[in-house]
Amino acid sequence: MPEYSISWTIEIDAETPVRAAYEALAVQRDPESWATVFTVHTGDGDLVVDLNPRQPGPPSLSGPWTLTA
């Protein structure tokens, strides 16, 4: 089974780096959050995956590097 490196990026204004990390974690864990886009780093390049649960239909490719579920 392949192993992947996955990243999620968000910009947050905060008083300290630790506070910024806590705020980012809160955004990720919020069930109403739109923080559903991840970059999956593969040997063939990067793939942007959007796991938006509100998008209807089965997973489909919406571009050469974007998988939408």
BAFI-3210 file (N, C-alpha, C; in Angstrom, 3 decimals, decimal comma, padded with zeros to 6 digits):
// residues 69
n [1|2|3|4|5|6|7|8|9|10|11|12|13|14|15|16|17|18|19|20|21|22|23|24|25|26|27|28|29|30|31|32|33|34|35|36|37|38|39|40|41|42|43|44|45|46|47|48|49|50|51|52|53|54|55|56|57|58|59|60|61|62|63|64|65|66|67|68|69]
n.u [000,854|000,637|002,315|001,448|002,136|000,378|-001,017|-002,520|-003,563|-003,904|-004,577|-004,042|-004,590|-003,016|-002,066|000,125|002,278|001,435|-001,206|-002,252|-002,052|-003,890|-006,243|-006,379|-006,745|-009,256|-010,801|-010,491|-011,823|-014,419|-017,672|-019,151|-017,321|-015,556|-013,143|-012,007|-010,261|-007,397|-003,903|-002,397|000,602|002,266|004,275|004,047|003,413|001,517|-001,750|-004,813|-007,327|-010,713|-012,884|-015,520|-018,450|-020,948|-021,199|-022,959|-023,335|-021,138|-017,549|-015,522|-013,356|-012,460|-010,665|-007,296|-005,762|-007,412|-009,434|-012,727|-015,016]
n.v [-001,175|002,186|005,023|008,279|011,782|014,323|017,553|020,426|023,676|026,789|030,190|032,087|034,655|035,295|035,641|034,135|031,456|028,975|029,503|029,984|027,409|026,053|027,364|026,650|023,897|023,888|024,825|022,693|020,650|021,512|020,709|022,126|023,304|024,398|023,356|021,285|020,647|019,154|018,729|016,184|014,662|013,014|010,538|011,183|013,829|016,582|016,244|017,769|017,337|017,523|017,078|017,829|017,372|018,246|018,323|017,057|013,708|011,059|010,618|012,516|013,505|016,818|018,210|018,093|017,735|017,672|016,057|015,556|014,917]
n.w [000,000|-000,891|000,598|001,611|001,741|003,275|003,183|004,695|004,400|006,014|006,685|009,507|011,831|014,835|018,302|019,150|017,946|018,995|019,755|017,218|016,136|017,774|016,993|014,285|014,573|015,773|013,645|011,837|013,233|013,454|012,660|010,791|009,216|006,267|005,766|003,993|002,014|000,806|000,132|-001,516|-001,644|-004,111|-005,816|-008,447|-008,517|-007,119|-005,766|-005,476|-003,210|-002,610|-000,077|000,366|002,031|001,299|-001,393|-004,093|-005,431|-006,725|-006,135|-008,352|-011,030|-011,298|-012,640|-013,909|-011,636|-009,453|-007,222|-006,466|-003,949]
ca.u [000,000|001,476|002,261|001,329|002,278|-000,812|-000,956|-003,692|-003,034|-004,865|-003,936|-004,697|-003,976|-003,070|-001,047|001,304|002,204|000,645|-002,608|-002,608|-002,256|-005,173|-007,327|-006,445|-007,331|-010,687|-011,410|-010,539|-012,772|-015,761|-018,437|-019,667|-016,168|-015,275|-011,733|-012,096|-009,369|-006,074|-002,950|-001,774|001,866|002,519|005,473|003,748|003,055|000,552|-003,154|-005,669|-008,520|-011,752|-013,804|-016,711|-019,566|-022,181|-021,206|-023,716|-022,799|-019,949|-016,282|-015,218|-012,241|-012,929|-009,514|-006,231|-005,139|-008,387|-010,427|-013,808|-015,911]
ca.v [000,000|003,397|005,989|009,631|012,948|015,149|018,839|021,289|025,015|027,810|031,405|032,499|035,708|034,923|036,277|033,272|030,272|027,923|029,911|029,767|025,967|025,717|027,884|025,803|022,631|024,133|024,908|021,335|019,809|022,096|019,963|023,040|023,909|024,114|022,947|019,931|020,530|018,691|018,464|014,881|014,662|011,687|010,444|011,756|015,232|016,885|016,092|018,503|016,533|018,248|016,123|018,570|016,432|018,841|018,237|015,861|012,768|010,287|011,296|012,682|014,403|018,083|018,801|017,097|017,523|017,891|015,025|016,111|013,861]
ca.w [000,000|-000,938|001,694|001,081|002,609|003,050|003,875|004,726|004,643|006,420|007,191|010,757|012,636|016,245|019,139|019,270|017,083|019,644|019,623|015,815|015,968|018,402|016,165|013,092|015,002|015,981|012,316|011,290|013,973|013,382|011,658|009,778|008,545|004,859|005,718|003,448|000,861|001,205|-000,938|-001,352|-002,378|-004,654|-006,631|-009,763|-008,356|-006,069|-006,102|-004,552|-002,956|-001,885|000,523|000,777|002,145|000,768|-002,850|-004,459|-006,407|-006,386|-006,419|-009,776|-011,299|-011,844|-013,313|-013,959|-010,324|-008,387|-006,990|-005,656|-003,443]
c.u [000,898|001,298|002,275|001,615|001,119|-000,673|-002,273|-003,178|-004,169|-004,057|-004,744|-003,893|-004,131|-001,921|000,231|001,170|001,351|-000,846|-003,088|-002,877|-003,582|-006,353|-007,487|-007,092|-008,838|-011,420|-011,539|-011,623|-014,204|-016,564|-019,025|-018,548|-016,081|-013,815|-011,645|-011,165|-007,967|-005,197|-002,260|-000,543|002,168|003,828|005,295|003,393|002,035|-000,867|-003,959|-006,977|-009,485|-012,771|-015,069|-017,906|-020,867|-022,270|-021,929|-022,934|-021,560|-018,680|-016,048|-014,034|-012,783|-011,803|-008,384|-005,629|-006,120|-009,386|-011,472|-014,718|-017,196]
c.v [001,235|004,261|007,380|010,655|013,869|016,444|019,588|022,656|025,966|029,018|031,895|033,618|035,309|035,587|035,457|032,114|029,151|028,243|029,699|028,283|025,531|026,189|027,065|024,459|022,779|024,204|023,512|020,497|020,325|021,356|020,842|023,685|023,490|023,709|021,504|019,705|020,212|018,541|017,148|014,864|013,231|011,697|011,057|013,241|015,388|016,758|016,842|017,733|017,345|017,232|016,794|017,624|016,965|018,756|016,954|014,956|012,050|011,076|011,390|013,617|015,674|018,820|017,804|016,801|017,701|016,746|015,600|014,981|014,466]
c.w [000,000|000,302|001,088|002,160|002,259|003,831|003,727|005,121|005,007|006,907|008,387|011,405|014,096|016,992|019,251|018,282|017,681|019,538|018,193|015,558|016,587|017,555|014,891|013,433|015,203|014,640|011,716|011,950|013,942|012,303|010,554|008,950|007,082|004,682|005,243|002,263|001,353|-000,029|-000,610|-002,253|-002,803|-005,436|-008,006|-009,697|-007,246|-006,604|-005,058|-004,436|-002,102|-001,384|001,038|000,831|001,570|-000,748|-003,256|-005,415|-005,938|-006,662|-007,919|-009,914|-011,921|-012,549|-013,274|-012,586|-009,185|-008,340|-006,066|-005,235|-002,944]
res [m|p|e|y|s|i|s|w|t|i|e|i|d|a|e|t|p|v|r|a|a|y|e|a|l|a|v|q|r|d|p|e|s|w|a|t|v|f|t|v|h|t|g|d|g|d|l|v|v|d|l|n|p|r|q|p|g|p|p|s|l|s|g|p|w|t|l|t|a]
***
